[in-house]
Amino acid sequence: MIQLAPRTFCRVKDPVIIDKDGKPELTEFGQVRNRFGDFEIRKAEDYSKPFALYPGESLDGAIEK
């Protein structure tokens, strides 16, 4: 689980694709779909509660202020 302190952010490599309902898109085999080669910034303001990375996602570097 990743918990962000106030006014910090993290960079997630290969984030999942989120559909219009806010849920991760799945393949026909039930696996999450990733945006390979892309990055996503997750800020403490948006992720105030601890969160886990989906399969295929990874942290790119340390959590920054």
PQR file of N, CA, C, O and H, with PARSE charges and radii, in Angstrom:
ATOM      1  N   MET A   1       0.843  -1.171   0.000 -0.4000 1.5000
ATOM      2  CA  MET A   1       0.000   0.000   0.000 -0.0000 2.0000
ATOM      3  C   MET A   1       0.893   1.241   0.000  0.5500 1.7000
ATOM      4  O   MET A   1       1.932   1.286   0.659 -0.5500 1.4000
ATOM      5  N   ILE A   2       0.460   2.224  -0.747 -0.4000 1.5000
ATOM      6  CA  ILE A   2       1.192   3.482  -0.837 -0.0000 2.0000
ATOM      7  C   ILE A   2       0.346   4.552  -0.181  0.5500 1.7000
ATOM      8  O   ILE A   2      -0.834   4.711  -0.493 -0.5500 1.4000
ATOM      9  H   ILE A   2      -0.384   2.187  -1.283  0.4000 1.0000
ATOM     10  N   GLN A   3       0.965   5.283   0.732 -0.4000 1.5000
ATOM     11  CA  GLN A   3       0.271   6.376   1.397 -0.0000 2.0000
ATOM     12  C   GLN A   3       1.069   7.644   1.148  0.5500 1.7000
ATOM     13  O   GLN A   3       2.265   7.703   1.434 -0.5500 1.4000
ATOM     14  H   GLN A   3       1.924   5.154   0.985  0.4000 1.0000
ATOM     15  N   LEU A   4       0.407   8.649   0.618 -0.4000 1.5000
ATOM     16  CA  LEU A   4       1.050   9.917   0.308 -0.0000 2.0000
ATOM     17  C   LEU A   4       0.813  10.911   1.432  0.5500 1.7000
ATOM     18  O   LEU A   4      -0.315  11.091   1.891 -0.5500 1.4000
ATOM     19  H   LEU A   4      -0.565   8.601   0.385  0.4000 1.0000
ATOM     20  N   ALA A   5       1.881  11.549   1.867 -0.4000 1.5000
ATOM     21  CA  ALA A   5       1.770  12.600   2.874 -0.0000 2.0000
ATOM     22  C   ALA A   5       1.179  13.843   2.206  0.5500 1.7000
ATOM     23  O   ALA A   5       1.221  13.963   0.981 -0.5500 1.4000
ATOM     24  H   ALA A   5       2.798  11.403   1.493  0.4000 1.0000
ATOM     25  N   PRO A   6       0.632  14.763   2.991 -0.5600 1.5000
ATOM     26  CA  PRO A   6       0.085  15.989   2.405  0.2800 2.0000
ATOM     27  C   PRO A   6       1.107  16.714   1.533  0.5500 1.7000
ATOM     28  O   PRO A   6       2.292  16.769   1.864 -0.5500 1.4000
ATOM     29  N   ARG A   7       0.639  17.265   0.421 -0.4000 1.5000
ATOM     30  CA  ARG A   7       1.433  18.038  -0.536 -0.0000 2.0000
ATOM     31  C   ARG A   7       2.559  17.234  -1.177  0.5500 1.7000
ATOM     32  O   ARG A   7       3.604  17.795  -1.507 -0.5500 1.4000
ATOM     33  H   ARG A   7      -0.323  17.220   0.152  0.4000 1.0000
ATOM     34  N   THR A   8       2.362  15.929  -1.359 -0.4000 1.5000
ATOM     35  CA  THR A   8       3.338  15.110  -2.058 -0.0000 2.0000
ATOM     36  C   THR A   8       2.659  14.434  -3.248  0.5500 1.7000
ATOM     37  O   THR A   8       1.438  14.470  -3.395 -0.5500 1.4000
ATOM     38  H   THR A   8       1.513  15.473  -1.091  0.4000 1.0000
ATOM     39  N   PHE A   9       3.479  13.823  -4.084 -0.4000 1.5000
ATOM     40  CA  PHE A   9       2.953  13.094  -5.228 -0.0000 2.0000
ATOM     41  C   PHE A   9       3.893  11.950  -5.551  0.5500 1.7000
ATOM     42  O   PHE A   9       5.023  11.903  -5.065 -0.5500 1.4000
ATOM     43  H   PHE A   9       4.472  13.794  -3.964  0.4000 1.0000
ATOM     44  N   CYS A  10       3.420  11.033  -6.372 -0.4000 1.5000
ATOM     45  CA  CYS A  10       4.269   9.963  -6.867 -0.0000 2.0000
ATOM     46  C   CYS A  10       4.020   9.810  -8.362  0.5500 1.7000
ATOM     47  O   CYS A  10       2.976  10.212  -8.876 -0.5500 1.4000
ATOM     48  H   CYS A  10       2.502  11.071  -6.767  0.4000 1.0000
ATOM     49  N   ARG A  11       4.969   9.239  -9.033 -0.4000 1.5000
ATOM     50  CA  ARG A  11       4.878   9.012 -10.476 -0.0000 2.0000
ATOM     51  C   ARG A  11       4.737   7.508 -10.690  0.5500 1.7000
ATOM     52  O   ARG A  11       5.588   6.728 -10.262 -0.5500 1.4000
ATOM     53  H   ARG A  11       5.817   8.913  -8.615  0.4000 1.0000
ATOM     54  N   VAL A  12       3.649   7.108 -11.357 -0.4000 1.5000
ATOM     55  CA  VAL A  12       3.351   5.698 -11.589 -0.0000 2.0000
ATOM     56  C   VAL A  12       3.639   5.367 -13.045  0.5500 1.7000
ATOM     57  O   VAL A  12       3.125   6.011 -13.960 -0.5500 1.4000
ATOM     58  H   VAL A  12       2.957   7.741 -11.704  0.4000 1.0000
ATOM     59  N   LYS A  13       4.464   4.360 -13.239 -0.4000 1.5000
ATOM     60  CA  LYS A  13       4.827   3.909 -14.586 -0.0000 2.0000
ATOM     61  C   LYS A  13       3.829   2.847 -15.040  0.5500 1.7000
ATOM     62  O   LYS A  13       3.433   1.989 -14.251 -0.5500 1.4000
ATOM     63  H   LYS A  13       4.881   3.838 -12.496  0.4000 1.0000
ATOM     64  N   ASP A  14       3.424   2.901 -16.303 -0.4000 1.5000
ATOM     65  CA  ASP A  14       2.488   1.956 -16.918 -0.0000 2.0000
ATOM     66  C   ASP A  14       1.154   1.884 -16.160  0.5500 1.7000
ATOM     67  O   ASP A  14       0.744   0.801 -15.741 -0.5500 1.4000
ATOM     68  H   ASP A  14       3.746   3.598 -16.944  0.4000 1.0000
ATOM     69  N   PRO A  15       0.474   3.028 -15.980 -0.5600 1.5000
ATOM     70  CA  PRO A  15      -0.790   3.018 -15.229  0.2800 2.0000
ATOM     71  C   PRO A  15      -1.894   2.267 -15.964  0.5500 1.7000
ATOM     72  O   PRO A  15      -1.828   2.070 -17.177 -0.5500 1.4000
ATOM     73  N   VAL A  16      -2.899   1.857 -15.217 -0.4000 1.5000
ATOM     74  CA  VAL A  16      -4.037   1.162 -15.819 -0.0000 2.0000
ATOM     75  C   VAL A  16      -4.914   2.159 -16.567  0.5500 1.7000
ATOM     76  O   VAL A  16      -4.867   3.362 -16.313 -0.5500 1.4000
ATOM     77  H   VAL A  16      -2.953   2.017 -14.231  0.4000 1.0000
ATOM     78  N   ILE A  17      -5.706   1.642 -17.487 -0.4000 1.5000
ATOM     79  CA  ILE A  17      -6.672   2.450 -18.224 -0.0000 2.0000
ATOM     80  C   ILE A  17      -7.960   2.459 -17.408  0.5500 1.7000
ATOM     81  O   ILE A  17      -8.494   1.403 -17.066 -0.5500 1.4000
ATOM     82  H   ILE A  17      -5.744   0.665 -17.694  0.4000 1.0000
ATOM     83  N   ILE A  18      -8.454   3.652 -17.100 -0.4000 1.5000
ATOM     84  CA  ILE A  18      -9.670   3.806 -16.304 -0.0000 2.0000
ATOM     85  C   ILE A  18     -10.821   4.166 -17.248  0.5500 1.7000
ATOM     86  O   ILE A  18     -10.683   5.050 -18.094 -0.5500 1.4000
ATOM     87  H   ILE A  18      -8.020   4.509 -17.378  0.4000 1.0000
ATOM     88  N   ASP A  19     -11.958   3.472 -17.098 -0.4000 1.5000
ATOM     89  CA  ASP A  19     -13.099   3.751 -17.972 -0.0000 2.0000
ATOM     90  C   ASP A  19     -13.898   4.940 -17.447  0.5500 1.7000
ATOM     91  O   ASP A  19     -13.533   5.539 -16.435 -0.5500 1.4000
ATOM     92  H   ASP A  19     -12.069   2.754 -16.411  0.4000 1.0000
ATOM     93  N   LYS A  20     -14.981   5.278 -18.130 -0.4000 1.5000
ATOM     94  CA  LYS A  20     -15.773   6.465 -17.770 -0.0000 2.0000
ATOM     95  C   LYS A  20     -16.455   6.339 -16.415  0.5500 1.7000
ATOM     96  O   LYS A  20     -16.854   7.349 -15.834 -0.5500 1.4000
ATOM     97  H   LYS A  20     -15.277   4.792 -18.952  0.4000 1.0000
ATOM     98  N   ASP A  21     -16.599   5.108 -15.893 -0.4000 1.5000
ATOM     99  CA  ASP A  21     -17.213   4.893 -14.576 -0.0000 2.0000
ATOM    100  C   ASP A  21     -16.187   4.912 -13.452  0.5500 1.7000
ATOM    101  O   ASP A  21     -16.547   4.742 -12.287 -0.5500 1.4000
ATOM    102  H   ASP A  21     -16.275   4.287 -16.365  0.4000 1.0000
ATOM    103  N   GLY A  22     -14.914   5.116 -13.785 -0.4000 1.5000
ATOM    104  CA  GLY A  22     -13.860   5.153 -12.773 -0.0000 2.0000
ATOM    105  C   GLY A  22     -13.308   3.796 -12.405  0.5500 1.7000
ATOM    106  O   GLY A  22     -12.582   3.670 -11.419 -0.5500 1.4000
ATOM    107  H   GLY A  22     -14.622   5.254 -14.731  0.4000 1.0000
ATOM    108  N   LYS A  23     -13.640   2.775 -13.179 -0.4000 1.5000
ATOM    109  CA  LYS A  23     -13.145   1.419 -12.912 -0.0000 2.0000
ATOM    110  C   LYS A  23     -12.089   1.050 -13.952  0.5500 1.7000
ATOM    111  O   LYS A  23     -12.145   1.533 -15.083 -0.5500 1.4000
ATOM    112  H   LYS A  23     -14.230   2.877 -13.980  0.4000 1.0000
ATOM    113  N   PRO A  24     -11.132   0.202 -13.586 -0.5600 1.5000
ATOM    114  CA  PRO A  24     -10.112  -0.199 -14.565  0.2800 2.0000
ATOM    115  C   PRO A  24     -10.707  -1.055 -15.686  0.5500 1.7000
ATOM    116  O   PRO A  24     -11.562  -1.909 -15.449 -0.5500 1.4000
ATOM    117  N   GLU A  25     -10.239  -0.806 -16.900 -0.4000 1.5000
ATOM    118  CA  GLU A  25     -10.679  -1.614 -18.038 -0.0000 2.0000
ATOM    119  C   GLU A  25     -10.036  -2.989 -17.952  0.5500 1.7000
ATOM    120  O   GLU A  25      -8.884  -3.125 -17.539 -0.5500 1.4000
ATOM    121  H   GLU A  25      -9.545  -0.112 -17.092  0.4000 1.0000
ATOM    122  N   LEU A  26     -10.800  -4.012 -18.351 -0.4000 1.5000
ATOM    123  CA  LEU A  26     -10.309  -5.383 -18.309 -0.0000 2.0000
ATOM    124  C   LEU A  26     -10.234  -5.963 -19.713  0.5500 1.7000
ATOM    125  O   LEU A  26     -11.001  -5.580 -20.597 -0.5500 1.4000
ATOM    126  H   LEU A  26     -11.736  -3.901 -18.686  0.4000 1.0000
ATOM    127  N   THR A  27      -9.301  -6.891 -19.910 -0.4000 1.5000
ATOM    128  CA  THR A  27      -9.209  -7.613 -21.173 -0.0000 2.0000
ATOM    129  C   THR A  27     -10.254  -8.720 -21.179  0.5500 1.7000
ATOM    130  O   THR A  27     -10.960  -8.921 -20.191 -0.5500 1.4000
ATOM    131  H   THR A  27      -8.679  -7.203 -19.193  0.4000 1.0000
ATOM    132  N   GLU A  28     -10.349  -9.434 -22.292 -0.4000 1.5000
ATOM    133  CA  GLU A  28     -11.302 -10.547 -22.361 -0.0000 2.0000
ATOM    134  C   GLU A  28     -10.933 -11.678 -21.402  0.5500 1.7000
ATOM    135  O   GLU A  28     -11.744 -12.567 -21.144 -0.5500 1.4000
ATOM    136  H   GLU A  28      -9.776  -9.271 -23.095  0.4000 1.0000
ATOM    137  N   PHE A  29      -9.696 -11.642 -20.871 -0.4000 1.5000
ATOM    138  CA  PHE A  29      -9.252 -12.659 -19.918 -0.0000 2.0000
ATOM    139  C   PHE A  29      -9.375 -12.198 -18.473  0.5500 1.7000
ATOM    140  O   PHE A  29      -8.986 -12.921 -17.555 -0.5500 1.4000
ATOM    141  H   PHE A  29      -9.037 -10.920 -21.081  0.4000 1.0000
ATOM    142  N   GLY A  30      -9.918 -10.992 -18.265 -0.4000 1.5000
ATOM    143  CA  GLY A  30     -10.135 -10.485 -16.915 -0.0000 2.0000
ATOM    144  C   GLY A  30      -8.939  -9.776 -16.302  0.5500 1.7000
ATOM    145  O   GLY A  30      -8.937  -9.494 -15.104 -0.5500 1.4000
ATOM    146  H   GLY A  30     -10.233 -10.406 -19.010  0.4000 1.0000
ATOM    147  N   GLN A  31      -7.918  -9.482 -17.108 -0.4000 1.5000
ATOM    148  CA  GLN A  31      -6.749  -8.766 -16.597 -0.0000 2.0000
ATOM    149  C   GLN A  31      -6.894  -7.280 -16.891  0.5500 1.7000
ATOM    150  O   GLN A  31      -7.534  -6.895 -17.870 -0.5500 1.4000
ATOM    151  H   GLN A  31      -7.920  -9.710 -18.082  0.4000 1.0000
ATOM    152  N   VAL A  32      -6.299  -6.444 -16.042 -0.4000 1.5000
ATOM    153  CA  VAL A  32      -6.376  -5.006 -16.268 -0.0000 2.0000
ATOM    154  C   VAL A  32      -5.546  -4.622 -17.486  0.5500 1.7000
ATOM    155  O   VAL A  32      -4.538  -5.258 -17.794 -0.5500 1.4000
ATOM    156  H   VAL A  32      -5.779  -6.757 -15.247  0.4000 1.0000
ATOM    157  N   ARG A  33      -5.992  -3.561 -18.181 -0.4000 1.5000
ATOM    158  CA  ARG A  33      -5.262  -3.046 -19.331 -0.0000 2.0000
ATOM    159  C   ARG A  33      -4.391  -1.885 -18.879  0.5500 1.7000
ATOM    160  O   ARG A  33      -4.867  -0.979 -18.195 -0.5500 1.4000
ATOM    161  H   ARG A  33      -6.811  -3.045 -17.930  0.4000 1.0000
ATOM    162  N   ASN A  34      -3.123  -1.908 -19.255 -0.4000 1.5000
ATOM    163  CA  ASN A  34      -2.182  -0.864 -18.873 -0.0000 2.0000
ATOM    164  C   ASN A  34      -1.856   0.031 -20.064  0.5500 1.7000
ATOM    165  O   ASN A  34      -1.957  -0.376 -21.221 -0.5500 1.4000
ATOM    166  H   ASN A  34      -2.736  -2.644 -19.811  0.4000 1.0000
ATOM    167  N   ARG A  35      -1.464   1.263 -19.744 -0.4000 1.5000
ATOM    168  CA  ARG A  35      -0.940   2.194 -20.756 -0.0000 2.0000
ATOM    169  C   ARG A  35       0.583   2.080 -20.694  0.5500 1.7000
ATOM    170  O   ARG A  35       1.249   2.878 -20.034 -0.5500 1.4000
ATOM    171  H   ARG A  35      -1.382   1.593 -18.803  0.4000 1.0000
ATOM    172  N   PHE A  36       1.113   1.098 -21.376 -0.4000 1.5000
ATOM    173  CA  PHE A  36       2.555   0.839 -21.341 -0.0000 2.0000
ATOM    174  C   PHE A  36       3.327   1.990 -21.973  0.5500 1.7000
ATOM    175  O   PHE A  36       2.936   2.523 -23.011 -0.5500 1.4000
ATOM    176  H   PHE A  36       0.572   0.450 -21.913  0.4000 1.0000
ATOM    177  N   GLY A  37       4.429   2.364 -21.330 -0.4000 1.5000
ATOM    178  CA  GLY A  37       5.257   3.455 -21.812 -0.0000 2.0000
ATOM    179  C   GLY A  37       4.770   4.827 -21.386  0.5500 1.7000
ATOM    180  O   GLY A  37       5.343   5.841 -21.785 -0.5500 1.4000
ATOM    181  H   GLY A  37       4.747   1.931 -20.486  0.4000 1.0000
ATOM    182  N   ASP A  38       3.716   4.868 -20.579 -0.4000 1.5000
ATOM    183  CA  ASP A  38       3.138   6.133 -20.126 -0.0000 2.0000
ATOM    184  C   ASP A  38       3.379   6.281 -18.625  0.5500 1.7000
ATOM    185  O   ASP A  38       3.722   5.317 -17.942 -0.5500 1.4000
ATOM    186  H   ASP A  38       3.250   4.045 -20.256  0.4000 1.0000
ATOM    187  N   PHE A  39       3.193   7.496 -18.128 -0.4000 1.5000
ATOM    188  CA  PHE A  39       3.336   7.791 -16.710 -0.0000 2.0000
ATOM    189  C   PHE A  39       2.112   8.549 -16.232  0.5500 1.7000
ATOM    190  O   PHE A  39       1.436   9.220 -17.012 -0.5500 1.4000
ATOM    191  H   PHE A  39       2.914   8.279 -18.683  0.4000 1.0000
ATOM    192  N   GLU A  40       1.836   8.435 -14.945 -0.4000 1.5000
ATOM    193  CA  GLU A  40       0.715   9.153 -14.335 -0.0000 2.0000
ATOM    194  C   GLU A  40       1.195   9.739 -13.018  0.5500 1.7000
ATOM    195  O   GLU A  40       1.873   9.063 -12.244 -0.5500 1.4000
ATOM    196  H   GLU A  40       2.385   7.890 -14.311  0.4000 1.0000
ATOM    197  N   ILE A  41       0.849  10.980 -12.762 -0.4000 1.5000
ATOM    198  CA  ILE A  41       1.170  11.624 -11.489 -0.0000 2.0000
ATOM    199  C   ILE A  41      -0.036  11.453 -10.564  0.5500 1.7000
ATOM    200  O   ILE A  41      -1.154  11.827 -10.917 -0.5500 1.4000
ATOM    201  H   ILE A  41       0.298  11.529 -13.390  0.4000 1.0000
ATOM    202  N   ARG A  42       0.197  10.892  -9.392 -0.4000 1.5000
ATOM    203  CA  ARG A  42      -0.866  10.737  -8.396 -0.0000 2.0000
ATOM    204  C   ARG A  42      -0.541  11.639  -7.211  0.5500 1.7000
ATOM    205  O   ARG A  42       0.460  11.450  -6.521 -0.5500 1.4000
ATOM    206  H   ARG A  42       1.106  10.588  -9.105  0.4000 1.0000
ATOM    207  N   LYS A  43      -1.417  12.633  -6.991 -0.4000 1.5000
ATOM    208  CA  LYS A  43      -1.187  13.638  -5.958 -0.0000 2.0000
ATOM    209  C   LYS A  43      -1.931  13.271  -4.674  0.5500 1.7000
ATOM    210  O   LYS A  43      -2.963  12.601  -4.706 -0.5500 1.4000
ATOM    211  H   LYS A  43      -2.230  12.787  -7.552  0.4000 1.0000
ATOM    212  N   ALA A  44      -1.388  13.721  -3.551 -0.4000 1.5000
ATOM    213  CA  ALA A  44      -2.000  13.445  -2.243 -0.0000 2.0000
ATOM    214  C   ALA A  44      -3.401  14.021  -2.154  0.5500 1.7000
ATOM    215  O   ALA A  44      -4.244  13.469  -1.447 -0.5500 1.4000
ATOM    216  H   ALA A  44      -0.549  14.265  -3.524  0.4000 1.0000
ATOM    217  N   GLU A  45      -3.677  15.124  -2.859 -0.4000 1.5000
ATOM    218  CA  GLU A  45      -5.009  15.720  -2.831 -0.0000 2.0000
ATOM    219  C   GLU A  45      -6.052  14.776  -3.430  0.5500 1.7000
ATOM    220  O   GLU A  45      -7.205  14.760  -2.999 -0.5500 1.4000
ATOM    221  H   GLU A  45      -2.992  15.572  -3.434  0.4000 1.0000
ATOM    222  N   ASP A  46      -5.638  13.988  -4.428 -0.4000 1.5000
ATOM    223  CA  ASP A  46      -6.546  13.058  -5.096 -0.0000 2.0000
ATOM    224  C   ASP A  46      -6.549  11.673  -4.460  0.5500 1.7000
ATOM    225  O   ASP A  46      -7.532  10.940  -4.576 -0.5500 1.4000
ATOM    226  H   ASP A  46      -4.701  14.001  -4.779  0.4000 1.0000
ATOM    227  N   TYR A  47      -5.464  11.311  -3.792 -0.4000 1.5000
ATOM    228  CA  TYR A  47      -5.314   9.985  -3.185 -0.0000 2.0000
ATOM    229  C   TYR A  47      -4.995  10.156  -1.702  0.5500 1.7000
ATOM    230  O   TYR A  47      -3.880   9.873  -1.266 -0.5500 1.4000
ATOM    231  H   TYR A  47      -4.666  11.906  -3.698  0.4000 1.0000
ATOM    232  N   SER A  48      -5.982  10.623  -0.927 -0.4000 1.5000
ATOM    233  CA  SER A  48      -5.761  10.867   0.496 -0.0000 2.0000
ATOM    234  C   SER A  48      -5.701   9.570   1.304  0.5500 1.7000
ATOM    235  O   SER A  48      -5.101   9.534   2.379 -0.5500 1.4000
ATOM    236  H   SER A  48      -6.888  10.853  -1.282  0.4000 1.0000
ATOM    237  N   LYS A  49      -6.323   8.507   0.787 -0.4000 1.5000
ATOM    238  CA  LYS A  49      -6.292   7.214   1.461 -0.0000 2.0000
ATOM    239  C   LYS A  49      -5.198   6.340   0.828  0.5500 1.7000
ATOM    240  O   LYS A  49      -4.867   6.522  -0.343 -0.5500 1.4000
ATOM    241  H   LYS A  49      -6.810   8.536  -0.086  0.4000 1.0000
ATOM    242  N   PRO A  50      -4.635   5.389   1.599 -0.5600 1.5000
ATOM    243  CA  PRO A  50      -3.632   4.487   1.018  0.2800 2.0000
ATOM    244  C   PRO A  50      -4.206   3.722  -0.178  0.5500 1.7000
ATOM    245  O   PRO A  50      -5.380   3.355  -0.185 -0.5500 1.4000
ATOM    246  N   PHE A  51      -3.367   3.491  -1.180 -0.4000 1.5000
ATOM    247  CA  PHE A  51      -3.808   2.770  -2.372 -0.0000 2.0000
ATOM    248  C   PHE A  51      -2.756   1.757  -2.784  0.5500 1.7000
ATOM    249  O   PHE A  51      -1.573   1.904  -2.479 -0.5500 1.4000
ATOM    250  H   PHE A  51      -2.413   3.789  -1.174  0.4000 1.0000
ATOM    251  N   ALA A  52      -3.204   0.745  -3.472 -0.4000 1.5000
ATOM    252  CA  ALA A  52      -2.302  -0.286  -3.988 -0.0000 2.0000
ATOM    253  C   ALA A  52      -2.104  -0.065  -5.480  0.5500 1.7000
ATOM    254  O   ALA A  52      -2.957   0.521  -6.147 -0.5500 1.4000
ATOM    255  H   ALA A  52      -4.165   0.626  -3.720  0.4000 1.0000
ATOM    256  N   LEU A  53      -0.991  -0.528  -5.993 -0.4000 1.5000
ATOM    257  CA  LEU A  53      -0.753  -0.478  -7.430 -0.0000 2.0000
ATOM    258  C   LEU A  53      -1.429  -1.679  -8.078  0.5500 1.7000
ATOM    259  O   LEU A  53      -1.441  -2.773  -7.515 -0.5500 1.4000
ATOM    260  H   LEU A  53      -0.298  -1.004  -5.451  0.4000 1.0000
ATOM    261  N   TYR A  54      -1.987  -1.468  -9.258 -0.4000 1.5000
ATOM    262  CA  TYR A  54      -2.577  -2.567 -10.014 -0.0000 2.0000
ATOM    263  C   TYR A  54      -1.457  -3.393 -10.643  0.5500 1.7000
ATOM    264  O   TYR A  54      -0.329  -2.913 -10.750 -0.5500 1.4000
ATOM    265  H   TYR A  54      -1.977  -0.579  -9.716  0.4000 1.0000
ATOM    266  N   PRO A  55      -1.749  -4.630 -11.063 -0.5600 1.5000
ATOM    267  CA  PRO A  55      -0.739  -5.439 -11.743  0.2800 2.0000
ATOM    268  C   PRO A  55      -0.202  -4.700 -12.972  0.5500 1.7000
ATOM    269  O   PRO A  55      -0.970  -4.152 -13.763 -0.5500 1.4000
ATOM    270  N   GLY A  56       1.100  -4.694 -13.115 -0.4000 1.5000
ATOM    271  CA  GLY A  56       1.752  -4.025 -14.243 -0.0000 2.0000
ATOM    272  C   GLY A  56       2.196  -2.608 -13.939  0.5500 1.7000
ATOM    273  O   GLY A  56       3.045  -2.065 -14.645 -0.5500 1.4000
ATOM    274  H   GLY A  56       1.724  -5.139 -12.472  0.4000 1.0000
ATOM    275  N   GLU A  57       1.634  -1.990 -12.891 -0.4000 1.5000
ATOM    276  CA  GLU A  57       2.054  -0.639 -12.503 -0.0000 2.0000
ATOM    277  C   GLU A  57       3.281  -0.729 -11.615  0.5500 1.7000
ATOM    278  O   GLU A  57       3.503  -1.739 -10.947 -0.5500 1.4000
ATOM    279  H   GLU A  57       0.944  -2.430 -12.317  0.4000 1.0000
ATOM    280  N   SER A  58       4.082   0.340 -11.612 -0.4000 1.5000
ATOM    281  CA  SER A  58       5.228   0.425 -10.710 -0.0000 2.0000
ATOM    282  C   SER A  58       5.513   1.877 -10.401  0.5500 1.7000
ATOM    283  O   SER A  58       5.188   2.769 -11.186 -0.5500 1.4000
ATOM    284  H   SER A  58       3.902   1.161 -12.155  0.4000 1.0000
ATOM    285  N   LEU A  59       6.133   2.110  -9.235 -0.4000 1.5000
ATOM    286  CA  LEU A  59       6.538   3.470  -8.879 -0.0000 2.0000
ATOM    287  C   LEU A  59       7.795   3.818  -9.656  0.5500 1.7000
ATOM    288  O   LEU A  59       8.712   3.005  -9.778 -0.5500 1.4000
ATOM    289  H   LEU A  59       6.397   1.386  -8.598  0.4000 1.0000
ATOM    290  N   ASP A  60       7.825   5.026 -10.173 -0.4000 1.5000
ATOM    291  CA  ASP A  60       8.999   5.497 -10.907 -0.0000 2.0000
ATOM    292  C   ASP A  60       9.709   6.496 -10.024  0.5500 1.7000
ATOM    293  O   ASP A  60       9.380   7.682 -10.038 -0.5500 1.4000
ATOM    294  H   ASP A  60       7.081   5.686 -10.073  0.4000 1.0000
ATOM    295  N   GLY A  61      10.675   6.035  -9.257 -0.4000 1.5000
ATOM    296  CA  GLY A  61      11.402   6.916  -8.354 -0.0000 2.0000
ATOM    297  C   GLY A  61      10.723   7.006  -7.012  0.5500 1.7000
ATOM    298  O   GLY A  61       9.848   6.205  -6.684 -0.5500 1.4000
ATOM    299  H   GLY A  61      10.942   5.072  -9.245  0.4000 1.0000
ATOM    300  N   ALA A  62      11.138   8.000  -6.234 -0.4000 1.5000
ATOM    301  CA  ALA A  62      10.622   8.174  -4.875 -0.0000 2.0000
ATOM    302  C   ALA A  62       9.415   9.087  -4.872  0.5500 1.7000
ATOM    303  O   ALA A  62       9.110   9.739  -5.871 -0.5500 1.4000
ATOM    304  H   ALA A  62      11.848   8.651  -6.501  0.4000 1.0000
ATOM    305  N   ILE A  63       8.734   9.128  -3.746 -0.4000 1.5000
ATOM    306  CA  ILE A  63       7.625  10.052  -3.543 -0.0000 2.0000
ATOM    307  C   ILE A  63       8.234  11.430  -3.338  0.5500 1.7000
ATOM    308  O   ILE A  63       9.162  11.587  -2.544 -0.5500 1.4000
ATOM    309  H   ILE A  63       8.981   8.598  -2.935  0.4000 1.0000
ATOM    310  N   GLU A  64       7.719  12.430  -4.049 -0.4000 1.5000
ATOM    311  CA  GLU A  64       8.294  13.770  -4.057 -0.0000 2.0000
ATOM    312  C   GLU A  64       7.430  14.777  -3.336  0.5500 1.7000
ATOM    313  O   GLU A  64       6.224  14.579  -3.187 -0.5500 1.4000
ATOM    314  H   GLU A  64       6.966  12.302  -4.694  0.4000 1.0000
ATOM    315  N   LYS A  65       8.038  15.846  -2.894 -0.4000 1.5000
ATOM    316  CA  LYS A  65       7.314  16.978  -2.297 -0.0000 2.0000
ATOM    317  C   LYS A  65       7.124  18.046  -3.332  0.5500 1.7000
ATOM    318  O   LYS A  65       6.538  19.089  -3.042 -0.5500 1.4000
ATOM    319  H   LYS A  65       9.017  16.006  -3.016  0.4000 1.0000
TER
END
